């Protein structure tokens, strides 16, 4: 192959100067070195055909797509975990709201959290069925019996005394 053919194959005109030819050869060499040094593992050599280069690049693209798919799967798992955390936080907020008015034990809290994460309405129905703390049994006023000499009795006192007799 003569110099004119080399110039044409490098994209130069046959009349190109030796300096232009030298720059074009340097660029081609830099491209080959960059491809060989890249982590993509193209492993190009001087006899690699353009078709082989395209096939290698297509394979690299599919590996890139595979990497992106793995990233999407990982992100999907993270989103599911975040949703679970948000649902749990919502459940705990509702349970704490109801817990301010109703006695809820620790084991019951975990059960309510699980129910709430499945169906918030069902958990709220369960919590609504629990007795409120302000719905206490009202004991007879002990001070009343003292102020009237201890003779007054409440209906509960009368009931207890009737069973004792």
Residue pairs with C-beta under 8 A, 6 or more apart in sequence:
3 21
4 14
6 21
7 13
7 14
7 16
7 20
7 21
7 24
8 14
10 21
10 24
10 25
10 28
11 24
12 20
12 21
12 24
16 24
32 44
32 46
35 42
35 44
36 42
36 43
36 44
40 60
42 53
42 56
42 57
42 60
43 56
44 53
44 56
84 117
87 116
87 117
88 113
88 117
90 116
90 120
91 112
91 113
91 116
91 117
91 120
91 123
92 113
94 116
94 120
94 123
94 124
94 127
95 104
95 109
95 112
95 113
95 116
95 123
95 127
98 104
98 124
98 127
98 128
98 130
99 109
101 132
101 133
101 134
102 127
102 130
102 131
102 132
102 133
103 130
103 131
103 133
104 112
104 127
104 130
112 123
112 126
112 127
115 122
115 123
115 126
116 122
116 123
116 124
139 156
140 153
140 154
140 156
140 157
144 152
145 151
145 152
145 153
153 161
